[in-house]
């Protein structure tokens, strides 16, 4: 690496609110149209990635949005949209509980 040059940090955009942030601060949702989608907090699963803020408002609105036929059609999810909404909501509940446990305990 050239001295004085900082390494590039990839940025992504939240599909719900449009905020731009570094990849580690966003939740990646991995998948491919027709083969299923699921939360990928470690960003290690193969497939296309869509990114979402880790804020309750963005997670809740995104889950509600992809439960609709129009919202699921945006990423060619079809009926998988409702399944992904359930997975994202479950991930958020577990993440919130884990963070609350770390603060109190």
Residue frames relative to the residue before (quaternion, step in Angstrom):
aa qw qx qy qz dx dy dz
X 1.0000 0.0000 0.0000 0.0000 0.00 0.00 0.00
X 0.4897 -0.6669 0.4833 0.2861 3.54 -1.02 0.83
X 0.4972 -0.6590 0.4635 0.3219 3.62 -0.86 0.89
X 0.7970 0.2910 -0.2320 0.4758 3.57 -1.02 0.84
X 0.6323 0.4964 -0.3364 0.4906 3.60 1.27 -0.04
X 0.2966 -0.7564 0.5562 0.1748 3.56 -0.78 0.99
X 0.5237 -0.6387 0.4518 0.3371 3.59 -1.02 0.72
X 0.5194 -0.6405 0.4758 0.3058 3.54 -1.15 0.70
X 0.1586 -0.7657 0.6173 0.0861 3.56 -0.95 0.88
X 0.3866 -0.7474 0.4840 0.2402 3.61 -0.49 1.13
X 0.1612 -0.7714 0.6093 0.0876 3.55 -1.05 0.82
X 0.1272 -0.7668 0.6265 0.0569 3.51 -1.18 0.68
X 0.3876 -0.7164 0.5384 0.2159 3.55 -1.30 0.35
X 0.4677 -0.6601 0.5163 0.2809 3.58 -0.97 0.92
X 0.4141 -0.7314 0.4871 0.2372 3.59 -0.78 1.03
X 0.6599 0.5105 -0.3140 0.4531 3.59 1.20 -0.32
X 0.8346 0.2003 -0.0846 0.5062 3.61 0.64 -1.07
X 0.4704 -0.7065 0.4206 0.3204 3.59 1.24 -0.31
X 0.4348 0.6928 -0.4668 0.3363 3.61 1.25 0.13
X 0.2962 -0.7404 0.5800 0.1662 3.56 -1.02 0.86
X 0.1213 0.7828 -0.5982 0.1208 3.58 -0.93 0.95
X 0.6469 -0.4983 0.4041 0.4123 3.54 -1.32 0.19
X 0.6541 -0.5558 0.3500 0.3751 3.57 -1.09 0.71
X 0.6754 0.5157 -0.3337 0.4079 3.65 0.81 -0.83
X 0.6927 0.4824 -0.2933 0.4488 3.62 1.09 -0.53
X 0.6746 0.4500 -0.2930 0.5066 3.60 1.28 -0.02
X 0.4389 -0.6486 0.5475 0.2948 3.56 -1.25 0.46
X 0.2430 -0.7528 0.5947 0.1437 3.58 -0.81 1.02
X 0.1402 -0.7355 0.6570 0.0884 3.51 -1.10 0.81
X 0.1516 -0.8321 0.5326 0.0305 3.55 -0.49 1.24
X 0.3652 0.7286 -0.5397 0.2108 3.52 -1.16 0.61
X 0.2842 -0.7070 0.6113 0.2137 3.47 -1.39 -0.23
X 0.5723 -0.5755 0.4402 0.3842 3.59 -1.04 0.65
X 0.8118 0.2484 -0.2028 0.4880 3.55 -0.85 1.00
X 0.7651 0.3403 -0.2144 0.5028 3.62 1.15 -0.31
X 0.6545 -0.5529 0.2981 0.4208 3.58 1.25 0.20
X 0.1995 -0.7594 0.6138 0.0827 3.52 -1.26 0.59
X 0.0985 0.7937 -0.5989 0.0417 3.56 -1.15 0.57
X 0.6145 -0.5441 0.4099 0.3979 3.57 -1.21 0.51
X 0.0740 -0.7883 0.6109 0.0012 3.55 -1.04 0.87
X 0.1021 -0.8546 0.5061 0.0561 3.62 0.50 1.16
X 0.6983 0.4498 -0.2760 0.4837 3.63 1.10 -0.56
X 0.3414 -0.7748 0.4648 0.2591 3.62 1.32 -0.11
X 0.4728 0.6918 -0.4223 0.3458 3.58 0.90 0.91
X 0.5897 0.6023 -0.3741 0.3867 3.60 1.17 -0.35
X 0.5168 -0.6462 0.4563 0.3275 3.59 -1.09 0.62
X 0.6068 0.5789 -0.4204 0.3463 3.53 -1.27 0.31
X 0.6904 -0.4362 0.3699 0.4430 3.49 -1.36 -0.03
X 0.2097 -0.7787 0.5769 0.1297 3.54 -1.16 0.53
X 0.0789 -0.7247 0.6796 0.0817 3.50 -1.14 0.74
X 0.2822 -0.7983 0.5209 0.1085 3.55 -0.99 0.84
X 0.0964 -0.7920 0.6026 -0.0185 3.51 -1.11 0.85
X 0.5214 -0.6149 0.4877 0.3351 3.57 -1.01 0.82
X 0.4231 -0.6916 0.5223 0.2642 3.56 -1.15 0.56
X 0.4249 0.6861 -0.4687 0.3593 3.57 1.17 0.61
X 0.6020 -0.5959 0.3934 0.3575 3.59 -1.02 0.81
X 0.6448 0.5383 -0.3300 0.4309 3.58 0.93 -0.85
X 0.6888 0.4710 -0.2860 0.4711 3.62 0.85 -0.92
X 0.6517 0.5133 -0.3208 0.4571 3.59 0.92 -0.87
X 0.6799 0.4995 -0.2871 0.4536 3.58 0.89 -0.94
X 0.6823 0.4811 -0.2884 0.4688 3.56 0.89 -0.91
X 0.6397 0.5186 -0.3284 0.4626 3.59 0.99 -0.80
X 0.6516 0.5110 -0.3230 0.4582 3.60 0.90 -0.90
X 0.6612 0.4954 -0.3071 0.4722 3.59 0.96 -0.80
X 0.6545 0.5406 -0.3021 0.4337 3.55 0.99 -0.87
X 0.7410 0.4140 -0.2509 0.4653 3.61 0.83 -0.89
X 0.5146 0.6075 -0.4310 0.4246 3.59 1.27 0.01
X 0.6454 0.5018 -0.3214 0.4778 3.60 1.21 -0.43
X 0.6150 -0.5610 0.4026 0.3808 3.57 -1.16 0.54
X 0.6625 0.5064 -0.3102 0.4566 3.58 0.95 -0.84
X 0.6671 0.5037 -0.2994 0.4601 3.60 0.94 -0.87
X 0.6719 0.4816 -0.2939 0.4798 3.58 0.97 -0.83
X 0.6154 0.5646 -0.3454 0.4281 3.58 1.09 -0.64
X 0.5312 0.6536 -0.3993 0.3622 3.59 1.15 -0.57
X 0.7868 0.2165 -0.1098 0.5674 3.60 1.04 -0.82
X 0.4922 -0.6885 0.4042 0.3469 3.56 1.26 0.49
X 0.2750 0.7948 -0.4897 0.2299 3.56 0.95 0.96
X 0.2087 -0.7898 0.5449 0.1892 3.58 1.06 -0.65
X 0.8240 -0.1512 0.1389 0.5281 3.57 -0.93 -0.91
X 0.5259 0.6376 -0.4038 0.3922 3.58 1.25 -0.32
X 0.5140 0.6647 -0.4097 0.3551 3.61 1.20 -0.43
X 0.6727 0.4837 -0.2947 0.4760 3.57 0.93 -0.89
X 0.6403 0.5177 -0.3260 0.4645 3.58 1.01 -0.78
X 0.6558 0.4967 -0.3102 0.4764 3.57 0.97 -0.84
X 0.6131 0.5467 -0.3518 0.4489 3.60 1.00 -0.78
X 0.6482 0.5066 -0.3109 0.4759 3.60 0.99 -0.82
X 0.6677 0.5011 -0.3029 0.4597 3.60 0.95 -0.87
X 0.6545 0.5007 -0.3127 0.4724 3.59 0.98 -0.85
X 0.6523 0.5093 -0.3143 0.4651 3.59 0.96 -0.83
X 0.6520 0.5002 -0.3122 0.4767 3.59 1.00 -0.82
X 0.6249 0.5224 -0.3412 0.4693 3.60 0.99 -0.78
X 0.6672 0.5079 -0.3083 0.4493 3.59 0.89 -0.93
X 0.6434 0.5169 -0.3272 0.4602 3.60 0.96 -0.83
X 0.6690 0.4848 -0.3015 0.4759 3.60 0.93 -0.86
X 0.6476 0.5200 -0.3129 0.4607 3.60 0.99 -0.83
X 0.6558 0.5111 -0.3028 0.4658 3.58 0.97 -0.88
X 0.6578 0.5033 -0.3020 0.4720 3.57 1.00 -0.87
X 0.6440 0.5219 -0.3176 0.4605 3.58 1.00 -0.85
X 0.6810 0.4819 -0.2858 0.4715 3.59 0.94 -0.90
X 0.6426 0.5088 -0.3278 0.4699 3.58 1.00 -0.72
X 0.6400 0.5263 -0.3136 0.4638 3.59 1.06 -0.77
X 0.6564 0.5204 -0.3083 0.4508 3.59 1.06 -0.77
X 0.6567 0.5056 -0.3086 0.4669 3.58 1.11 -0.67
X 0.7456 0.4003 -0.2231 0.4838 3.58 0.89 -0.94
X 0.7761 0.3503 -0.1811 0.4921 3.58 0.95 -0.78
